[in-house]
Amino acid sequence: MANILIVDDYFSIGLLYREVLQDEGHKVLVAKSGKTAYLLAQCERIDIAVVDDALLDYRAEELFGKLKKCQPNIRGILIISSTFGPEGNTLLWDEVVYKSGNYRILQEKVKRVSQDCEPEIPSPQKEVQDAFKTASTIQVG
């Protein structure tokens, strides 16, 4: 399952999203600001960022760009609050969802995006795999 970061300045909405996604087995962190989200991304592995498009401290695209620099493999889902559509470039995002009380749509989008996420390999196992790759490329003789 995926490590998900929900970013919404309405913290109660973030908590609702967390509950829905945790029920599906995901590890979910909630941040009520872009600044907090960026700090979390510096110390936690995040597979998917679910970002509200109406944050008070960051434009969604700006925040996702910073998260991508911190974690290049991160995937993104934009939550659109406005009935007029997104204000920025939706091409940056893997999926786009309109904010509503229908959480099933968010669940489906997260499921689709999480299928493309690389599974985390624990450090000792990754070191052994890296050593094996290196050893297998060495030519003898």
Steps between C-alpha positions, in 0.01 A plus 500: 500500500605859444632770732266793440527866598171693510540880484189704573472812713163374621659250736170321569468416129855364504407282797196366314716415199749331732232283656365392161846418362628330816202265481653379172835432668693814403728687739365856499646825631300825509641853471290814525751718316748477217783582738411208727463270199847594375652437845331159520627409154855569615482236772235251381480292184197615301366307201196718427423861589130591499499881486211744522515770233398778741777495760563828680880492502591336165358454155444126455737482202774682690470266796495188282813624321678532835383156605626357169846651559507340844360165382530459122276190481206659680164486319235768529124533522351849482179565694303779332286708734351737246207422277672712233785254456871508584699822498830347396659237284330165552760324284730480805259268675441130457130545581256782570195470730225750578449545873172338601346276758548200269822349633474199270636711212807593705546136600490392136750768394738408783471133408583579136797720588634265770521213251782689332693573821822310559491285814734610774792265559640499855855638514694179581320307227559785251872503589520126431318546167732787404807293593369209295441727199853635530650152539306367202636774272865434586671298229764252598792413282 
